[in-house]
Amino acid sequence: MVTGSSDLRLKLEDVLVDLLQARRSGDLGRLALLSYCEVRRWARLAGESDLAAHSSELMTEQPHATRGEFLRRVDCLIAELEDVRERLRQPAVAG
């Protein structure tokens, strides 16, 4: 992962804010767009391959049975992004 890059951290903050705003307003189309395009793009740039795969699976795997199921999976994706944000905030350990 490319750590310490302020551009990556700022872009992650932007993506999270957009996702949370779409989640609060219940905008499913915007959530789908952000989850698939913006999160996946950011994750690839940051070297977060598991996050990129999860983002892709959210939209390309079998259809969601209900709106609630889709929102639950988006909430999990948001939680993953928040975990990555916390990890990026941690100072690098010299080894």
MMTF fields as JSON, N, C-alpha, C and O atoms, coordinates in Angstrom:
{
  "mmtfVersion": "1.0.0",
  "mmtfProducer": "UNKNOWN",
  "numBonds": 379,
  "numAtoms": 380,
  "numGroups": 95,
  "numChains": 1,
  "numModels": 1,
  "chainsPerModel": [1],
  "groupsPerChain": [95],
  "chainIdList": ["A"],
  "bondAtomList": [4, 2, 8, 6, 12, 10, 16, 14, 20, 18, 24, 22, 28, 26, 32, 30, 36, 34, 40, 38, 44, 42, 48, 46, 52, 50, 56, 54, 60, 58, 64, 62, 68, 66, 72, 70, 76, 74, 80, 78, 84, 82, 88, 86, 92, 90, 96, 94, 100, 98, 104, 102, 108, 106, 112, 110, 116, 114, 120, 118, 124, 122, 128, 126, 132, 130, 136, 134, 140, 138, 144, 142, 148, 146, 152, 150, 156, 154, 160, 158, 164, 162, 168, 166, 172, 170, 176, 174, 180, 178, 184, 182, 188, 186, 192, 190, 196, 194, 200, 198, 204, 202, 208, 206, 212, 210, 216, 214, 220, 218, 224, 222, 228, 226, 232, 230, 236, 234, 240, 238, 244, 242, 248, 246, 252, 250, 256, 254, 260, 258, 264, 262, 268, 266, 272, 270, 276, 274, 280, 278, 284, 282, 288, 286, 292, 290, 296, 294, 300, 298, 304, 302, 308, 306, 312, 310, 316, 314, 320, 318, 324, 322, 328, 326, 332, 330, 336, 334, 340, 338, 344, 342, 348, 346, 352, 350, 356, 354, 360, 358, 364, 362, 368, 366, 372, 370, 376, 374],
  "bondOrderList": [1, 1, 1, 1, 1, 1, 1, 1, 1, 1, 1, 1, 1, 1, 1, 1, 1, 1, 1, 1, 1, 1, 1, 1, 1, 1, 1, 1, 1, 1, 1, 1, 1, 1, 1, 1, 1, 1, 1, 1, 1, 1, 1, 1, 1, 1, 1, 1, 1, 1, 1, 1, 1, 1, 1, 1, 1, 1, 1, 1, 1, 1, 1, 1, 1, 1, 1, 1, 1, 1, 1, 1, 1, 1, 1, 1, 1, 1, 1, 1, 1, 1, 1, 1, 1, 1, 1, 1, 1, 1, 1, 1, 1, 1],
  "groupList": [{"groupName": "MET", "atomNameList": ["N", "CA", "C", "O"], "elementList": ["N", "C", "C", "O"], "formalChargeList": [0, 0, 0, 0], "bondAtomList": [1, 0, 2, 1, 3, 2], "bondOrderList": [1, 1, 2], "singleLetterCode": "M", "chemCompType": "L-PEPTIDE LINKING"}, {"groupName": "VAL", "atomNameList": ["N", "CA", "C", "O"], "elementList": ["N", "C", "C", "O"], "formalChargeList": [0, 0, 0, 0], "bondAtomList": [1, 0, 2, 1, 3, 2], "bondOrderList": [1, 1, 2], "singleLetterCode": "V", "chemCompType": "L-PEPTIDE LINKING"}, {"groupName": "THR", "atomNameList": ["N", "CA", "C", "O"], "elementList": ["N", "C", "C", "O"], "formalChargeList": [0, 0, 0, 0], "bondAtomList": [1, 0, 2, 1, 3, 2], "bondOrderList": [1, 1, 2], "singleLetterCode": "T", "chemCompType": "L-PEPTIDE LINKING"}, {"groupName": "GLY", "atomNameList": ["N", "CA", "C", "O"], "elementList": ["N", "C", "C", "O"], "formalChargeList": [0, 0, 0, 0], "bondAtomList": [1, 0, 2, 1, 3, 2], "bondOrderList": [1, 1, 2], "singleLetterCode": "G", "chemCompType": "PEPTIDE LINKING"}, {"groupName": "SER", "atomNameList": ["N", "CA", "C", "O"], "elementList": ["N", "C", "C", "O"], "formalChargeList": [0, 0, 0, 0], "bondAtomList": [1, 0, 2, 1, 3, 2], "bondOrderList": [1, 1, 2], "singleLetterCode": "S", "chemCompType": "L-PEPTIDE LINKING"}, {"groupName": "ASP", "atomNameList": ["N", "CA", "C", "O"], "elementList": ["N", "C", "C", "O"], "formalChargeList": [0, 0, 0, 0], "bondAtomList": [1, 0, 2, 1, 3, 2], "bondOrderList": [1, 1, 2], "singleLetterCode": "D", "chemCompType": "L-PEPTIDE LINKING"}, {"groupName": "LEU", "atomNameList": ["N", "CA", "C", "O"], "elementList": ["N", "C", "C", "O"], "formalChargeList": [0, 0, 0, 0], "bondAtomList": [1, 0, 2, 1, 3, 2], "bondOrderList": [1, 1, 2], "singleLetterCode": "L", "chemCompType": "L-PEPTIDE LINKING"}, {"groupName": "ARG", "atomNameList": ["N", "CA", "C", "O"], "elementList": ["N", "C", "C", "O"], "formalChargeList": [0, 0, 0, 0], "bondAtomList": [1, 0, 2, 1, 3, 2], "bondOrderList": [1, 1, 2], "singleLetterCode": "R", "chemCompType": "L-PEPTIDE LINKING"}, {"groupName": "LYS", "atomNameList": ["N", "CA", "C", "O"], "elementList": ["N", "C", "C", "O"], "formalChargeList": [0, 0, 0, 0], "bondAtomList": [1, 0, 2, 1, 3, 2], "bondOrderList": [1, 1, 2], "singleLetterCode": "K", "chemCompType": "L-PEPTIDE LINKING"}, {"groupName": "GLU", "atomNameList": ["N", "CA", "C", "O"], "elementList": ["N", "C", "C", "O"], "formalChargeList": [0, 0, 0, 0], "bondAtomList": [1, 0, 2, 1, 3, 2], "bondOrderList": [1, 1, 2], "singleLetterCode": "E", "chemCompType": "L-PEPTIDE LINKING"}, {"groupName": "GLN", "atomNameList": ["N", "CA", "C", "O"], "elementList": ["N", "C", "C", "O"], "formalChargeList": [0, 0, 0, 0], "bondAtomList": [1, 0, 2, 1, 3, 2], "bondOrderList": [1, 1, 2], "singleLetterCode": "Q", "chemCompType": "L-PEPTIDE LINKING"}, {"groupName": "ALA", "atomNameList": ["N", "CA", "C", "O"], "elementList": ["N", "C", "C", "O"], "formalChargeList": [0, 0, 0, 0], "bondAtomList": [1, 0, 2, 1, 3, 2], "bondOrderList": [1, 1, 2], "singleLetterCode": "A", "chemCompType": "L-PEPTIDE LINKING"}, {"groupName": "TYR", "atomNameList": ["N", "CA", "C", "O"], "elementList": ["N", "C", "C", "O"], "formalChargeList": [0, 0, 0, 0], "bondAtomList": [1, 0, 2, 1, 3, 2], "bondOrderList": [1, 1, 2], "singleLetterCode": "Y", "chemCompType": "L-PEPTIDE LINKING"}, {"groupName": "CYS", "atomNameList": ["N", "CA", "C", "O"], "elementList": ["N", "C", "C", "O"], "formalChargeList": [0, 0, 0, 0], "bondAtomList": [1, 0, 2, 1, 3, 2], "bondOrderList": [1, 1, 2], "singleLetterCode": "C", "chemCompType": "L-PEPTIDE LINKING"}, {"groupName": "TRP", "atomNameList": ["N", "CA", "C", "O"], "elementList": ["N", "C", "C", "O"], "formalChargeList": [0, 0, 0, 0], "bondAtomList": [1, 0, 2, 1, 3, 2], "bondOrderList": [1, 1, 2], "singleLetterCode": "W", "chemCompType": "L-PEPTIDE LINKING"}, {"groupName": "HIS", "atomNameList": ["N", "CA", "C", "O"], "elementList": ["N", "C", "C", "O"], "formalChargeList": [0, 0, 0, 0], "bondAtomList": [1, 0, 2, 1, 3, 2], "bondOrderList": [1, 1, 2], "singleLetterCode": "H", "chemCompType": "L-PEPTIDE LINKING"}, {"groupName": "PRO", "atomNameList": ["N", "CA", "C", "O"], "elementList": ["N", "C", "C", "O"], "formalChargeList": [0, 0, 0, 0], "bondAtomList": [1, 0, 2, 1, 3, 2], "bondOrderList": [1, 1, 2], "singleLetterCode": "P", "chemCompType": "L-PEPTIDE LINKING"}, {"groupName": "PHE", "atomNameList": ["N", "CA", "C", "O"], "elementList": ["N", "C", "C", "O"], "formalChargeList": [0, 0, 0, 0], "bondAtomList": [1, 0, 2, 1, 3, 2], "bondOrderList": [1, 1, 2], "singleLetterCode": "F", "chemCompType": "L-PEPTIDE LINKING"}, {"groupName": "ILE", "atomNameList": ["N", "CA", "C", "O"], "elementList": ["N", "C", "C", "O"], "formalChargeList": [0, 0, 0, 0], "bondAtomList": [1, 0, 2, 1, 3, 2], "bondOrderList": [1, 1, 2], "singleLetterCode": "I", "chemCompType": "L-PEPTIDE LINKING"}],
  "groupTypeList": [0, 1, 2, 3, 4, 4, 5, 6, 7, 6, 8, 6, 9, 5, 1, 6, 1, 5, 6, 6, 10, 11, 7, 7, 4, 3, 5, 6, 3, 7, 6, 11, 6, 6, 4, 12, 13, 9, 1, 7, 7, 14, 11, 7, 6, 11, 3, 9, 4, 5, 6, 11, 11, 15, 4, 4, 9, 6, 0, 2, 9, 10, 16, 15, 11, 2, 7, 3, 9, 17, 6, 7, 7, 1, 5, 13, 6, 18, 11, 9, 6, 9, 5, 1, 7, 9, 7, 6, 7, 10, 16, 11, 1, 11, 3],
  "groupIdList": [1, 2, 3, 4, 5, 6, 7, 8, 9, 10, 11, 12, 13, 14, 15, 16, 17, 18, 19, 20, 21, 22, 23, 24, 25, 26, 27, 28, 29, 30, 31, 32, 33, 34, 35, 36, 37, 38, 39, 40, 41, 42, 43, 44, 45, 46, 47, 48, 49, 50, 51, 52, 53, 54, 55, 56, 57, 58, 59, 60, 61, 62, 63, 64, 65, 66, 67, 68, 69, 70, 71, 72, 73, 74, 75, 76, 77, 78, 79, 80, 81, 82, 83, 84, 85, 86, 87, 88, 89, 90, 91, 92, 93, 94, 95],
  "secStructList": [7, 7, 7, 1, 7, 2, 2, 2, 2, 2, 2, 2, 2, 2, 2, 2, 2, 2, 2, 2, 2, 2, 2, 2, 2, 6, 7, 2, 2, 2, 2, 2, 2, 0, 0, 0, 0, 0, 2, 2, 2, 2, 2, 2, 2, 2, 6, 7, 2, 2, 2, 2, 2, 2, 2, 2, 2, 2, 2, 2, 1, 1, 7, 7, 1, 1, 2, 2, 2, 2, 2, 2, 2, 2, 2, 2, 2, 2, 2, 2, 2, 2, 2, 2, 2, 2, 2, 2, 2, 1, 7, 7, 7, 7, 7],
  "xCoordList": [0.837, 0.0, 0.885, 1.953, 0.45, 1.142, 0.667, -0.451, 1.515, 1.1, 1.735, 2.723, 1.166, 1.715, 1.384, 1.824, 0.642, 0.28, -0.925, -2.02, -0.707, -1.828, -2.911, -4.089, -2.536, -3.544, -4.474, -5.686, -3.921, -4.746, -5.661, -6.835, -5.123, -5.943, -7.071, -8.205, -6.766, -7.796, -8.868, -10.056, -8.463, -9.44, -10.31, -11.512, -9.712, -10.487, -11.524, -12.671, -11.134, -12.088, -13.239, -14.401, -12.911, -13.945, -14.921, -16.136, -14.376, -15.215, -16.115, -17.303, -15.548, -16.342, -17.463, -18.593, -17.164, -18.188, -19.312, -20.49, -18.946, -19.956, -20.815, -22.038, -20.172, -20.906, -21.866, -23.023, -21.382, -22.218, -23.398, -24.504, -23.164, -24.256, -25.304, -26.503, -24.853, -25.789, -26.524, -27.707, -25.841, -26.464, -27.547, -28.638, -27.248, -28.235, -29.478, -30.598, -29.26, -30.403, -31.111, -32.167, -30.526, -31.144, -31.062, -31.89, -30.087, -29.915, -29.209, -27.98, -29.992, -29.426, -28.567, -27.527, -28.987, -28.202, -26.842, -25.831, -26.814, -25.538, -24.68, -23.468, -25.279, -24.523, -23.888, -22.729, -24.646, -24.119, -22.958, -21.92, -23.125, -22.072, -20.808, -19.712, -20.967, -19.809, -19.137, -17.91, -19.943, -19.386, -18.592, -17.517, -19.112, -18.454, -17.319, -16.222, -17.565, -16.57, -15.542, -14.34, -16.012, -15.087, -14.31, -13.097, -14.99, -14.292, -13.299, -12.158, -13.731, -12.848, -11.626, -10.504, -11.842, -10.716, -9.739, -8.529, -10.272, -9.404, -8.627, -7.42, -9.328, -8.692, -7.564, -6.516, -7.774, -6.721, -5.515, -4.377, -5.753, -4.64, -3.866, -2.647, -4.587, -3.974, -3.366, -2.728, -3.559, -3.032, -3.86, -3.371, -5.102, -6.026, -6.837, -8.015, -6.211, -6.846, -8.082, -9.045, -8.074, -9.252, -10.446, -11.576, -10.191, -11.251, -11.769, -12.976, -10.877, -11.29, -12.158, -13.163, -11.774, -12.55, -13.924, -14.926, -13.977, -15.253, -16.17, -17.366, -15.611, -16.388, -16.962, -18.121, -16.148, -16.587, -17.675, -18.673, -17.479, -18.448, -19.807, -20.848, -19.779, -21.031, -21.963, -23.183, -21.384, -22.206, -22.276, -23.228, -21.305, -21.266, -21.719, -21.989, -21.809, -22.284, -23.798, -24.401, -24.395, -25.838, -26.627, -26.169, -27.789, -28.609, -28.946, -29.064, -29.091, -29.452, -30.934, -31.767, -31.238, -32.62, -33.537, -34.695, -33.015, -33.829, -32.995, -31.766, -33.702, -33.033, -32.205, -31.078, -32.781, -32.088, -30.79, -29.8, -30.785, -29.561, -28.488, -27.322, -28.878, -27.93, -27.362, -26.152, -28.233, -27.78, -26.879, -25.923, -27.175, -26.316, -24.919, -23.925, -24.846, -23.537, -22.802, -21.577, -23.537, -22.913, -22.371, -21.278, -23.128, -22.666, -21.367, -20.476, -21.253, -20.019, -18.855, -17.734, -19.126, -18.097, -17.648, -16.454, -18.59, -18.256, -17.396, -16.425, -17.739, -16.954, -15.527, -14.57, -15.387, -14.049, -13.245, -12.063, -13.89, -13.205, -12.791, -11.705, -13.647, -13.306, -12.139, -11.308, -12.064, -10.924, -9.635, -8.599, -9.697, -8.521, -8.106, -6.917, -9.079, -8.774, -8.033, -7.052, -8.486, -7.798, -6.388, -5.457, -6.227, -4.908, -3.958, -2.778, -4.47, -3.654, -3.283, -2.272, -4.089, -3.797, -2.681, -2.049, -2.452, -1.422, -0.042, 0.21, 0.852, 2.2, 2.913, 2.731, 3.718, 4.474, 5.497, 6.168, 5.603, 6.551, 7.843, 7.848, 8.933, 10.24, 10.677, 10.587, 11.145, 11.499, 12.815, 13.247],
  "yCoordList": [-1.174, 0.0, 1.24, 1.249, 2.251, 3.516, 4.282, 4.796, 4.361, 5.055, 6.426, 6.691, 7.295, 8.616, 9.585, 10.735, 9.162, 10.05, 10.881, 10.357, 12.189, 13.051, 13.076, 13.222, 12.936, 12.898, 11.704, 11.837, 10.539, 9.344, 9.51, 9.141, 10.058, 10.259, 11.251, 11.032, 12.333, 13.325, 12.741, 12.996, 11.969, 11.351, 10.353, 10.261, 9.613, 8.685, 9.445, 9.01, 10.568, 11.38, 11.83, 11.783, 12.265, 12.699, 11.568, 11.765, 10.39, 9.241, 8.88, 8.609, 8.878, 8.552, 9.565, 9.18, 10.839, 11.873, 11.675, 11.731, 11.444, 11.231, 10.001, 10.044, 8.91, 7.691, 7.91, 7.495, 8.557, 8.777, 9.692, 9.48, 10.698, 11.589, 10.834, 10.998, 10.007, 9.216, 8.208, 7.946, 7.647, 6.672, 7.337, 6.789, 8.512, 9.235, 9.61, 9.566, 9.978, 10.398, 9.222, 9.394, 8.015, 6.83, 6.786, 6.144, 7.452, 7.527, 6.257, 6.206, 5.243, 3.945, 4.033, 3.38, 4.828, 4.967, 5.566, 5.095, 6.606, 7.244, 6.289, 6.223, 5.553, 4.56, 3.52, 3.147, 3.055, 2.058, 2.634, 1.988, 3.837, 4.482, 4.68, 4.317, 5.251, 5.499, 4.208, 4.105, 3.218, 1.947, 1.248, 0.708, 1.254, 0.532, 1.333, 0.807, 2.571, 3.356, 4.033, 3.805, 4.854, 5.663, 4.847, 5.013, 3.976, 3.162, 2.226, 2.095, 1.586, 0.641, 1.365, 0.871, 2.524, 3.295, 3.686, 3.518, 4.211, 4.609, 3.404, 3.484, 2.301, 1.12, 0.603, 0.186, 0.63, 0.195, 1.112, 0.642, 2.424, 3.373, 3.201, 3.362, 2.876, 2.73, 1.349, 1.114, 0.442, -0.915, -1.763, -2.754, -1.38, -2.11, -3.093, -2.858, -4.187, -5.113, -5.801, -6.043, -6.116, -6.746, -5.792, -6.199, -4.548, -3.544, -3.333, -3.202, -3.301, -3.152, -4.332, -4.153, -5.529, -6.721, -6.679, -7.015, -6.272, -6.194, -5.179, -5.424, -4.053, -3.023, -3.547, -3.299, -4.261, -4.826, -5.883, -5.902, -6.75, -7.815, -7.254, -7.845, -6.115, -5.495, -5.248, -5.34, -4.934, -4.607, -5.717, -5.76, -6.6, -7.582, -8.978, -9.799, -9.263, -10.57, -10.635, -9.714, -11.688, -11.882, -10.676, -9.969, -10.438, -9.296, -9.405, -10.499, -8.272, -8.243, -8.563, -8.088, -9.374, -9.816, -8.651, -8.604, -7.724, -6.608, -5.33, -5.354, -4.238, -2.942, -2.967, -2.474, -3.545, -3.639, -4.413, -4.045, -5.479, -6.267, -5.439, -5.47, -4.708, -3.837, -2.793, -2.571, -2.163, -1.145, -1.737, -1.092, -2.954, -3.614, -3.823, -3.61, -4.239, -4.46, -3.143, -3.09, -2.088, -0.764, -0.317, 0.243, -0.562, -0.216, -0.952, -0.376, -2.201, -2.966, -2.353, -2.277, -1.921, -1.281, 0.03, 0.331, 0.798, 2.049, 1.753, 2.465, 0.725, 0.349, -0.037, 0.321, -0.758, -1.117, 0.13, 0.228, 1.079, 2.325, 3.095, 3.673, 3.105, 3.786, 3.109, 3.783, 1.785, 1.052, 1.42, 1.629, 1.498, 1.878, 3.305, 3.588, 4.201, 5.583, 5.626, 6.358, 4.858, 4.815, 4.267, 4.772, 3.239, 2.66, 3.683, 3.735, 4.486, 5.498, 6.634, 7.305, 6.852, 7.904, 7.516, 8.377, 6.223, 5.748, 6.102, 5.964, 6.56, 6.885, 5.62, 4.544, 5.762, 4.621, 4.176, 5.0, 2.868, 2.306, 2.004, 1.274, 2.566, 2.31, 0.906, 0.478, 0.202, -1.2, -1.509, -2.653],
  "zCoordList": [0.0, 0.0, 0.0, 0.611, -0.664, -0.67, 0.556, 0.574, 1.582, 2.8, 2.855, 2.172, 3.669, 3.859, 2.734, 2.768, 1.771, 0.669, 1.068, 1.271, 1.178, 1.58, 0.509, 0.833, -0.763, -1.826, -1.664, -1.832, -1.34, -1.143, 0.067, 0.023, 1.126, 2.329, 2.063, 2.489, 1.365, 1.055, 0.143, 0.34, -0.842, -1.746, -0.982, -1.23, -0.059, 0.767, 1.585, 1.69, 2.158, 2.915, 2.019, 2.422, 0.805, -0.139, -0.461, -0.467, -0.727, -1.065, 0.117, -0.063, 1.32, 2.504, 2.73, 3.029, 2.592, 2.774, 1.759, 2.112, 0.501, -0.538, -0.243, -0.382, 0.164, 0.499, 1.664, 1.612, 2.704, 3.884, 3.566, 4.063, 2.746, 2.361, 1.54, 1.763, 0.588, -0.218, 0.657, 0.44, 1.633, 2.542, 3.378, 3.538, 3.91, 4.725, 3.924, 4.432, 2.661, 1.842, 1.176, 0.568, 1.291, 0.711, -0.81, -1.456, -1.378, -2.829, -3.32, -3.38, -3.666, -4.056, -5.312, -5.397, -6.28, -7.504, -7.234, -7.757, -6.415, -6.053, -5.239, -5.447, -4.324, -3.55, -4.465, -4.282, -5.446, -6.376, -7.169, -7.311, -7.683, -8.462, -7.63, -8.056, -6.456, -5.598, -5.17, -5.184, -4.787, -4.314, -5.396, -5.135, -6.596, -7.671, -8.307, -8.495, -8.632, -9.375, -8.468, -8.608, -7.552, -6.757, -5.727, -5.595, -5.004, -4.0, -4.682, -4.241, -5.743, -6.443, -7.007, -6.895, -7.608, -8.158, -7.053, -7.2, -5.94, -4.849, -4.306, -4.078, -4.106, -3.534, -4.436, -3.943, -5.724, -6.65, -6.573, -6.552, -6.531, -6.433, -5.131, -5.093, -4.072, -2.751, -2.523, -1.497, -3.47, -3.295, -2.35, -1.808, -2.15, -1.264, -2.109, -2.378, -2.525, -3.464, -2.88, -3.608, -1.602, -0.99, -0.992, -1.261, -0.695, -0.709, -2.132, -2.337, -3.107, -4.508, -4.928, -5.616, -4.52, -4.865, -4.2, -4.83, -2.945, -2.234, -2.908, -3.067, -3.298, -3.981, -5.293, -5.623, -6.017, -7.293, -7.087, -7.808, -6.112, -5.824, -5.418, -5.704, -4.752, -4.313, -5.491, -5.358, -6.642, -7.798, -8.845, -9.623, -8.883, -9.973, -9.586, -10.462, -8.305, -7.875, -8.051, -8.602, -7.598, -7.761, -7.257, -6.359, -7.818, -7.375, -5.884, -5.333, -5.271, -3.85, -3.714, -4.486, -2.718, -2.521, -2.15, -2.568, -1.371, -0.911, -0.87, -0.931, -0.768, -0.593, 0.698, 0.737, 1.738, 3.027, 2.934, 3.566, 2.154, 1.976, 1.275, 1.667, 0.247, -0.447, 0.524, 0.563, 1.296, 2.241, 3.322, 3.754, 3.757, 4.75, 4.185, 4.878, 2.93, 2.304, 2.062, 2.163, 1.745, 1.605, 2.963, 3.041, 4.025, 5.37, 5.704, 6.328, 5.299, 5.523, 4.744, 5.248, 3.523, 2.704, 3.35, 3.384, 3.854, 4.541, 5.772, 6.033, 6.518, 7.699, 7.298, 7.985, 6.197, 5.713, 5.363, 5.695, 4.693, 4.348, 5.596, 5.64, 6.6, 7.845, 8.543, 9.151, 8.465, 9.026, 8.298, 8.93, 6.988, 6.2, 6.557, 6.706, 6.694, 7.076, 8.402, 8.538, 9.373, 10.67, 10.531, 11.159, 9.714, 9.489, 8.849, 9.195, 7.925, 7.259, 8.2, 7.996, 9.222, 10.197, 11.169, 11.782, 11.298, 12.211, 11.668, 10.471, 12.543, 12.057, 11.588, 12.158, 10.554, 10.027, 11.07, 11.69, 11.252, 12.204, 11.471, 10.48, 11.957, 11.329, 11.676, 12.827, 10.682, 10.916, 10.528, 10.669]
}
